[in-house]
Every structure is written in structure tokens, then in C-alpha cells.
């Protein structure tokens, strides 16, 4: 994805209500909010961490 440096956007994880507490959903949430993902976001210089 290519964006201009002044574009703002957010990524959200959406799952069906019946899958909200599943192991797969918990793993996905943990991955998206991991220290590794935070490091990539912070290193980009154009994305703000929102978690």
C-alpha cells in the first residue's frame, strides 16, 4: 500500500460475534498488539501506534 505522508488511517480487527472469544481471535489480537508490530509501526515514521 502506498500512501502520502500526511494520510491517516486505522486498521481494525473485526470478527463475528460467535468468534469473539475464540483461540484464533485471541491469537490475532495478540499478534496485532505485539512488541514486534509496535516496533515496525514506530520505525515507519509515518504511522502512529494506537494500542
N, C-alpha and C positions, 0 to 999 in steps of 0.2 A: 504494500500500500504506500502510495506517495501522497504526502500532504504538504501544504505550505507550512512554514514555521509558526505562523500565527493561528493555525486551525486548532480547535479544541474539540475533543470527543471523549466519550467514555465507553468502556467495554463492560457489559453486564452479563452475568451468567443467569440464564432462565431455564428452569426445568418444570416439568409437570408437577402438580401438587402431590401426586402419589409417589413421585420420585424424590421429593424434597429431602428426605432423611436417609436416602439410600447410600450405601457404601461408595458407589461411583460418584454421586453428587458430592459427598464429603471429600473424596479424593480430589475432585476437580476444584472445589473451593480452596482446599489446602494448597494445591499447586499454583493457582492464580494468585494467592496471597503469600507465597513463599519468599524467603530471603533472596533466592536466586532470581525470581521475577522482579522483585523490588530493585535489585542491583542492575538489571538490564534497563528498567524504566529510568532509574536515576542517572545511568550512564548516557542515556539518549540525549539529554539536554533539551528536549522538546516535549517531553511528556511529564506530567505531574502525577505522583503517586496519590491515590485516593483511598487507600486502605491502611 
